[in-house]
């Protein structure tokens, strides 16, 4: 095993310092303050895909909920990349997109498949049919695709191959189509249930798929809301996984293996699948044979509390391209680290599940995430934060060679900022990744692994923004309710007159299992809040953002500190940021506001009711109003029970996790914002909250804004514009008076 600290000492001398500003654009000459319109104009890139020749990267660029596909040239390292070009014919997403044998982008669109040249040539349909084809997946040889044809068309389509149905009402057909001549083979016909999540075996002989059970719709018409509006909850029902010959034939049931995203092929007959138990206490990685039989356990972890590595970490097992190893993440030593396990001594059609004990590759007080194998199976790229500076992340490459026990680790990026999600170029020499820092929102960069030299592919901020005016965060700590040190990020406006008292805002991040970073947040959904805080800073507010217990980045024990205590010490960690603000002689503690999204909205509600005189005003954005309601939702019940059990088992814990039970204590103004299409925290939470506040005579303290059709994370331009102006006006009315900046 190798610690990152030792690797950095060896390699730092040859590494090229990371450039945090675009080489193609100097700092803006404008000194005008930020505007909300500028914030809306910040774009966010995602889903980068290397072209097969490694000369280009296609990606999705989002502005205020409107996404478009772009292509960027990937020049030699340290060269200036030209501006990305839009590919209008590719639509708005790259989900399901793949590369054709001629290097063109193949994009599913409107139920058909389209060929989109990335050199600007005209797009053309590979096929067009009256039916809807979905889940289009290319075969390994690139000559065929498999897809699902909708049931309505299937009833009128005769079998074109030797496929066999499995009985029942028609739910669609599984079809293999030749891209050269359009010839189709019906692999399965008249399925009883819809089919989803297709995957080809590496030799192109077998298809694995899931039956898709229709979700169960639950309706709610609570008395406090009346009977005219129906609120719905969707319960997902897992389907069975099966394998079928690509030429057609009988399907072989493989069992209830869960979602398809965690599966990876080892060879033509075997893949690995990760499963987490319903109570989140057991995570198992198994080897599945497409010929049937019980899956073989490769490794398993049993937790006393709950499996807490977040999905963003990509912790699941990933086989090496040569099928000899699997890489995965585990927090068994208290921190998320990279492990490698040998699966078989050689490729074999009769893999028996031969394996050895996992070898720990990284070790130390940091979290290693998002591992990805190089094309030649000799290296793994990953990102990791730094000991004692957990909001910074850098890219590293672990050289595995033929013996993981002697792996060496080399840092690839250095300097300030957050670098995540490396993806290897087809030739294994470069990585495309996302970078943020205090002066740049998320952008795509490319780094040459050997030379450490970088090239920037995108520039997502409006040219009118003055980047030199952005405030850099300072890492601070303060004592929580039990004396444990709570990490936080402090933002102090530039040129603040520290002889005067100024208003302040406590921002509480959402998700519970999330964190703040040293600069722009890596996720678009929280980057919009980071940008709004820069707006508030230029208006003279001091901002502090705590990483309360339960947050990621600080190891397993801090992350699992919420066990049987949601809404307890974790909520106190958050609102006790105000105690730290009291130590700053330039903060007016009588003019401190608090706000948060989702889990942060939940903590905001706790703060303004547990401590009714501590904050002058609060803003709850789509917050949980009562965890008993959250547990009742099938979509969230297991997640909730894994942390605090059931309401019957732990009534006092649920009472602590219910701001509804003490909204009568509210004394200061509260603004509530919520979208009607929210599935993360159903809109009904805020409806019930408002009803309870009115019943307790608190209507004069509460403002409520509903955003029709908006989801949990505000994305659309008109919603962002209204929300930011509304929060700006609300804080100005209740927190601002005096405290001017000096220039």
URSULJO-V92892 format. One record per residue. RES is the residue in three letters. OMEGA is omega as a letter, one per 20 degrees, with the letter a starting at -180 (none if undefined). Layout:
RES;OMEGA  RES;OMEGA
This chain:
UNK;a  UNK;r  UNK;r  UNK;a  UNK;a  UNK;a  UNK;a  UNK;a  UNK;a  UNK;a  UNK;a  UNK;a  UNK;a  UNK;a  UNK;r  UNK;a  UNK;a  UNK;r  UNK;a  UNK;r  UNK;a  UNK;r  UNK;a  UNK;a  UNK;r  UNK;r  UNK;a  UNK;r  UNK;a  UNK;r  UNK;r  UNK;r  UNK;r  UNK;r  UNK;r  UNK;r  UNK;r  UNK;r  UNK;a  UNK;a  UNK;r  UNK;a  UNK;r  UNK;r  UNK;r  UNK;r  UNK;r  UNK;r  UNK;r  UNK;r  UNK;a  UNK;a  UNK;r  UNK;a  UNK;a  UNK;r  UNK;r  UNK;a  UNK;r  UNK;r  UNK;a  UNK;r  UNK;r  UNK;r  UNK;r  UNK;a  UNK;r  UNK;r  UNK;r  UNK;r  UNK;r  UNK;r  UNK;r  UNK;a  UNK;r  UNK;a  UNK;r  UNK;r  UNK;r  UNK;r  UNK;r  UNK;a  UNK;r  UNK;a  UNK;r  UNK;r  UNK;a  UNK;a  UNK;a  UNK;r  UNK;a  UNK;a  UNK;r  UNK;r  UNK;a  UNK;r  UNK;r  UNK;a  UNK;r  UNK;a  UNK;r  UNK;r  UNK;r  UNK;r  UNK;r  UNK;a  UNK;r  UNK;a  UNK;r  UNK;r  UNK;r  UNK;r  UNK;a  UNK;r  UNK;a  UNK;r  UNK;a  UNK;r  UNK;r  UNK;r  UNK;a  UNK;r  UNK;r  UNK;r  UNK;r  UNK;r  UNK;r  UNK;r  UNK;r  UNK;a  UNK;r  UNK;r  UNK;a  UNK;r  UNK;a  UNK;a  UNK;a  UNK;r  UNK;a  UNK;a  UNK;r  UNK;a  UNK;a  UNK;r  UNK;r  UNK;r  UNK;r  UNK;r  UNK;a  UNK;a  UNK;a  UNK;r  UNK;a  UNK;a  UNK;a  UNK;a  UNK;r  UNK;r  UNK;a  UNK;a  UNK;a  UNK;r  UNK;r  UNK;r  UNK;r  UNK;r  UNK;r  UNK;r  UNK;a  UNK;r  UNK;a  UNK;a  UNK;r  UNK;a  UNK;r  UNK;a  UNK;r  UNK;r  UNK;a  UNK;a  UNK;r  UNK;a  UNK;a  UNK;r  UNK;r  UNK;a  UNK;r  UNK;a  UNK;r  UNK;a  UNK;a  UNK;r  UNK;r  UNK;a  UNK;r  UNK;r  UNK;r  UNK;r  UNK;r  UNK;r  UNK;a  UNK;r  UNK;r  UNK;a  UNK;a  UNK;r  UNK;r  UNK;a  UNK;r  UNK;r  UNK;r  UNK;r  UNK;r  UNK;r  UNK;r  UNK;a  UNK;r  UNK;a  UNK;r  UNK;r  UNK;a  UNK;a  UNK;a  UNK;r  UNK;a  UNK;a  UNK;a  UNK;a  UNK;r  UNK;r  UNK;a  UNK;r  UNK;a  UNK;r  UNK;r  UNK;a  UNK;a  UNK;r  UNK;a  UNK;r  UNK;r  UNK;r  UNK;a  UNK;r  UNK;a  UNK;r  UNK;a  UNK;a  UNK;a  UNK;r  UNK;r  UNK;r  UNK;a  UNK;r  UNK;r  UNK;a  UNK;r  UNK;a  UNK;a  UNK;a  UNK;a  UNK;a  UNK;r  UNK;a  UNK;r  UNK;r  UNK;a  UNK;a  UNK;a  UNK;r  UNK;r  UNK;r  UNK;r  UNK;r  UNK;r  UNK;a  UNK;a  UNK;r  UNK;r  UNK;a  UNK;a  UNK;r  UNK;a  UNK;r  UNK;a  UNK;r  UNK;a  UNK;r  UNK;a  UNK;r  UNK;r  UNK;a  UNK;a  UNK;r  UNK;r  UNK;a  UNK;r  UNK;r  UNK;a  UNK;r  UNK;r  UNK;a  UNK;r  UNK;a  UNK;r  UNK;r  UNK;a  UNK;r  UNK;a  UNK;a  UNK;r  UNK;a  UNK;a  UNK;a  UNK;a  UNK;a  UNK;r  UNK;r  UNK;r  UNK;a  UNK;r  UNK;r  UNK;a  UNK;a  UNK;r  UNK;r  UNK;r  UNK;r  UNK;r  UNK;r  UNK;a  UNK;r  UNK;r  UNK;r  UNK;a  UNK;a  UNK;a  UNK;r  UNK;r  UNK;a  UNK;r  UNK;a  UNK;a  UNK;a  UNK;r  UNK;r  UNK;a  UNK;r  UNK;a  UNK;r  UNK;a  UNK;a  UNK;r  UNK;a  UNK;r  UNK;r  UNK;r  UNK;r  UNK;r  UNK;a  UNK;r  UNK;r  UNK;r  UNK;a  UNK;r  UNK;a  UNK;r  UNK;a  UNK;r  UNK;r  UNK;r  UNK;a  UNK;r  UNK;a  UNK;a  UNK;r  UNK;a  UNK;a  UNK;r  UNK;r  UNK;r  UNK;r  UNK;a  UNK;r  UNK;a  UNK;r  UNK;r  UNK;r  UNK;a  UNK;r  UNK;r  UNK;r  UNK;r  UNK;r  UNK;r  UNK;r  UNK;r  UNK;r  UNK;a  UNK;a  UNK;r  UNK;a  UNK;a  UNK;a  UNK;r  UNK;a  UNK;r  UNK;a  UNK;a  UNK;r  UNK;a  UNK;r  UNK;r  UNK;r  UNK;a  UNK;r  UNK;a  UNK;a  UNK;a  UNK;r  UNK;r  UNK;r  UNK;a  UNK;r  UNK;a  UNK;r  UNK;r  UNK;a  UNK;a  UNK;r  UNK;r  UNK;a  UNK;r  UNK;r  UNK;r  UNK;r  UNK;a  UNK;a  UNK;a  UNK;r  UNK;a  UNK;r  UNK;r  UNK;r  UNK;r  UNK;r  UNK;r  UNK;a  UNK;a  UNK;a  UNK;a  UNK;a  UNK;a  UNK;r  UNK;a  UNK;a  UNK;a  UNK;r  UNK;a  UNK;a  UNK;r  UNK;a  UNK;a  UNK;a  UNK;r  UNK;a  UNK;a  UNK;r  UNK;a  UNK;a  UNK;r  UNK;a  UNK;r  UNK;r  UNK;r  UNK;r  UNK;r  UNK;a  UNK;r  UNK;a  UNK;r  UNK;r  UNK;r  UNK;a  UNK;a  UNK;r  UNK;r  UNK;r  UNK;a  UNK;r  UNK;r  UNK;a  UNK;r  UNK;r  UNK;r  UNK;r  UNK;a  UNK;r  UNK;a  UNK;r  UNK;a  UNK;r  UNK;a  UNK;r  UNK;r  UNK;r  UNK;a  UNK;a  UNK;a  UNK;r  UNK;a  UNK;r  UNK;r  UNK;r  UNK;r  UNK;a  UNK;r  UNK;a  UNK;a  UNK;r  UNK;a  UNK;r  UNK;r  UNK;a  UNK;r  UNK;r  UNK;r  UNK;r  UNK;r  UNK;a  UNK;r  UNK;r  UNK;r  UNK;r  UNK;r  UNK;r  UNK;r  UNK;r  UNK;r  UNK;r  UNK;r  UNK;a  UNK;r  UNK;a  UNK;a  UNK;r  UNK;a  UNK;r  UNK;a  UNK;a  UNK;r  UNK;r  UNK;a  UNK;r  UNK;a  UNK;a  UNK;r  UNK;a  UNK;a  UNK;r  UNK;r  UNK;a  UNK;a  UNK;a  UNK;r  UNK;a  UNK;r  UNK;a  UNK;r  UNK;r  UNK;r  UNK;r  UNK;a  UNK;a  UNK;r  UNK;r  UNK;r  UNK;r  UNK;r  UNK;r  UNK;r  UNK;a  UNK;a  UNK;a  UNK;r  UNK;r  UNK;r  UNK;a  UNK;r  UNK;r  UNK;r  UNK;r  UNK;r  UNK;r  UNK;a  UNK;r  UNK;r  UNK;r  UNK;r  UNK;r  UNK;r  UNK;r  UNK;r  UNK;r  UNK;r  UNK;a  UNK;a  UNK;r  UNK;r  UNK;a  UNK;a  UNK;a  UNK;a  UNK;a  UNK;a  UNK;a  UNK;r  UNK;r  UNK;r  UNK;r  UNK;r  UNK;a  UNK;r  UNK;a  UNK;a  UNK;a  UNK;r  UNK;r  UNK;a  UNK;r  UNK;a  UNK;a  UNK;a  UNK;a  UNK;a  UNK;a  UNK;a  UNK;r  UNK;a  UNK;a  UNK;a  UNK;a  UNK;a  UNK;r  UNK;a  UNK;r  UNK;r  UNK;a  UNK;a  UNK;a  UNK;a  UNK;r  UNK;r  UNK;r  UNK;r  UNK;a  UNK;a  UNK;r  UNK;r  UNK;a  UNK;r  UNK;r  UNK;r  UNK;a  UNK;a  UNK;r  UNK;a  UNK;a  UNK;a  UNK;r  UNK;a  UNK;r  UNK;a  UNK;r  UNK;a  UNK;a  UNK;a  UNK;r  UNK;r  UNK;r  UNK;a  UNK;a  UNK;a  UNK;r  UNK;a  UNK;r  UNK;a  UNK;r  UNK;a  UNK;r  UNK;a  UNK;r  UNK;r  UNK;r  UNK;r  UNK;r  UNK;a  UNK;a  UNK;a  UNK;a  UNK;a  UNK;r  UNK;a  UNK;r  UNK;r  UNK;r  UNK;a  UNK;r  UNK;a  UNK;r  UNK;a  UNK;r  UNK;a  UNK;a  UNK;a  UNK;a  UNK;a  UNK;r  UNK;r  UNK;a  UNK;a  UNK;a  UNK;a  UNK;r  UNK;a  UNK;r  UNK;r  UNK;a  UNK;a  UNK;r  UNK;r  UNK;a  UNK;a  UNK;a  UNK;a  UNK;r  UNK;a  UNK;r  UNK;a  UNK;r  UNK;r  UNK;a  UNK;none
